[in-house]
Amino acid sequence: MSTGSLRKFSSSSSETLCCCEYQNMHGERSHVLSSCCDCEALDDMFDKIFKCERVPESTLDRLMNTISDRCRLPSCFGGGAVKLRPDVVTPIIVVPTCLCLATLHPVMTVFSFLFMPAFVLTFHALWRHRQRNSRTLFFYSWGLTSVISSYLVFQFFVVAFREVLLWEILTVFTSMMIMFYCLHLTKQDQDALQVAHRPRAIHKRTPSNTNLSSSLPLYDQVTSQDAAQNIYNGDMVTVTLGADNSKDASVQWVETRAGTVPGGKQELPARAGYCKICEAYIAVRDHHCIWIDSCVGATNHRPFLLAMIIFVFTGLYAAHLTFTTICTPKMYLDWFLLPNDCRWLYVDFLTAICFVTAIYCLIASSLMCVGLLYQIILISQNLTSHELVHAKQQGSTLCGLFARNNPNNKGFFRNWIEFWFLESRANAPDIS
């Protein structure tokens, strides 16, 4: 279908869209079969490549916008073809494809497992360079696709060997469901403080008249909203409008990120942080996790940590069950099985897909262990990633992981008790 054959689509028209038609970004009526036709941005890009010239960013932008607009799926529910997000669809295609290719040969296994992190890092670099503060579901889709694909391989292929016991199957299933529930809580419990704000502005912090001290309770250590509001008046972060990016010499390492409140000044809790991606102030902000496309803060930090713990357990346990199933196991100490003979892993697709998926789970769980250890170190100090960044900037850290003169640190056991059992983090008052 050529460009000239496209008809302008009017919302007031009585014509309806068939299952394969859609209204494109130019307001024209198009068809999914014409998705690969008349792409000027693609022609310009290849023209520059063939001439060994640099491809302008504007051409890449037009190409990405065209791909995003033409990525459609026919729908029989009315309204024409459904638009698909490329950042969501890409992992759904790439992850299973790489796992299947990895079953062909050990060399393909190495190539696939090197390609996937390179692909993710490349996308992340392009995303931060081109749309630094925009949201994307690419990493969230990649994680969900990896988990679901791994579980389906375990359930339909590993279990088919009839070597895994029923209670082991139920353990993997139950732990995965608990992990998804914790992930649901993490996504639902947003810690955004109700502050009217305008994103991407610069702030200047006005320190309080007294320095932070360990004797002064911070807002995540009080149990009532009234008491918390009184404490806020004693140690506030003042956000002001303007372009002044300077800092007072006496600014403590606990401070908020950049943000602005229209209409003058707005007082914020000392440990609140502004997220440019979420465009909101987050109570006890730890970081913005791209793998869940959500900020981790006061009310969702606990389910986030639980999801990490269960992810590591499920991945390592499922990988252990897989290896002891497809490899000849050997009993140690009369109670523990370990794989012993793994010589015939690529003899057929069934064994190979189980093996490469178990390796994938093992790698993912090992990487998650690094993040889990990092979180454990921070929580043991009653510290957030956001606060650690500022501590590093002011040279107040030891080995880059331990903050000096941390007023929130009440000791290892007290910090963990407050994290798991005290409701003060969830009771952060709204600021209006």
Secondary structure as GFF3:
##gff-version 3
##sequence-region A 1 432
A	DSSP	three_ten_helix	3	5	.	.	.	ID=ss1
A	DSSP	beta_strand	7	8	.	.	.	ID=ss2
A	DSSP	beta_strand	21	23	.	.	.	ID=ss3
A	DSSP	beta_strand	28	31	.	.	.	ID=ss4
A	DSSP	three_ten_helix	32	34	.	.	.	ID=ss5
A	DSSP	alpha_helix	40	50	.	.	.	ID=ss6
A	DSSP	alpha_helix	57	70	.	.	.	ID=ss7
A	DSSP	beta_strand	72	73	.	.	.	ID=ss8
A	DSSP	beta_strand	82	83	.	.	.	ID=ss9
A	DSSP	alpha_helix	86	102	.	.	.	ID=ss10
A	DSSP	alpha_helix	106	130	.	.	.	ID=ss11
A	DSSP	alpha_helix	138	153	.	.	.	ID=ss12
A	DSSP	pi_helix	154	158	.	.	.	ID=ss13
A	DSSP	three_ten_helix	159	161	.	.	.	ID=ss14
A	DSSP	alpha_helix	166	188	.	.	.	ID=ss15
A	DSSP	beta_strand	192	193	.	.	.	ID=ss16
A	DSSP	three_ten_helix	219	221	.	.	.	ID=ss17
A	DSSP	alpha_helix	225	234	.	.	.	ID=ss18
A	DSSP	beta_strand	237	239	.	.	.	ID=ss19
A	DSSP	beta_strand	266	268	.	.	.	ID=ss20
A	DSSP	beta_strand	273	275	.	.	.	ID=ss21
A	DSSP	beta_strand	280	282	.	.	.	ID=ss22
A	DSSP	beta_strand	287	289	.	.	.	ID=ss23
A	DSSP	beta_strand	294	296	.	.	.	ID=ss24
A	DSSP	alpha_helix	301	326	.	.	.	ID=ss25
A	DSSP	beta_strand	328	332	.	.	.	ID=ss26
A	DSSP	beta_strand	336	341	.	.	.	ID=ss27
A	DSSP	alpha_helix	349	380	.	.	.	ID=ss28
A	DSSP	alpha_helix	385	393	.	.	.	ID=ss29
A	DSSP	beta_strand	397	398	.	.	.	ID=ss30
A	DSSP	beta_strand	402	403	.	.	.	ID=ss31
A	DSSP	alpha_helix	412	421	.	.	.	ID=ss32
###
